[in-house]
Amino acid sequence: MDSINVVFEEIKFSIEQLEEVLTRKIDRVKDDVRNLEDSFDSYKRTTNRTIREIKQNISTIQDDINTINEKISEEEK
């Protein structure tokens, strides 16, 4: 009976060790996911800012083109 108790204690100890290792690994994965989310959010903000800048530039260029076209039209008259 004592030997069975010893075996059970060893198994229990092994399971506890495995649980600790798995918990640490899960925590690392959670940290990695958080970091990835932060990086993605940053990339998303940068991309959105760049898109806004491009749209503004396109609008400015369109305004310039319209002004040039108006001047050309006036000169042709």
Secondary structure in CASP SS format (residue, H / E / C, confidence):
PFRMAT SS
TARGET T0000
AUTHOR 0000-0000-0000
METHOD secondary structure of the structure
MODEL  1
M C 1.00
D H 1.00
S H 1.00
I H 1.00
N H 1.00
V H 1.00
V H 1.00
F H 1.00
E H 1.00
E H 1.00
I H 1.00
K H 1.00
F H 1.00
S H 1.00
I H 1.00
E H 1.00
Q H 1.00
L H 1.00
E H 1.00
E H 1.00
V H 1.00
L H 1.00
T H 1.00
R H 1.00
K H 1.00
I H 1.00
D H 1.00
R H 1.00
V H 1.00
K H 1.00
D H 1.00
D H 1.00
V H 1.00
R H 1.00
N H 1.00
L H 1.00
E H 1.00
D H 1.00
S H 1.00
F H 1.00
D H 1.00
S H 1.00
Y H 1.00
K H 1.00
R H 1.00
T H 1.00
T H 1.00
N H 1.00
R H 1.00
T H 1.00
I H 1.00
R H 1.00
E H 1.00
I H 1.00
K H 1.00
Q H 1.00
N H 1.00
I H 1.00
S H 1.00
T H 1.00
I H 1.00
Q H 1.00
D H 1.00
D H 1.00
I H 1.00
N H 1.00
T H 1.00
I H 1.00
N H 1.00
E H 1.00
K H 1.00
I H 1.00
S H 1.00
E H 1.00
E H 1.00
E H 1.00
K C 1.00
END
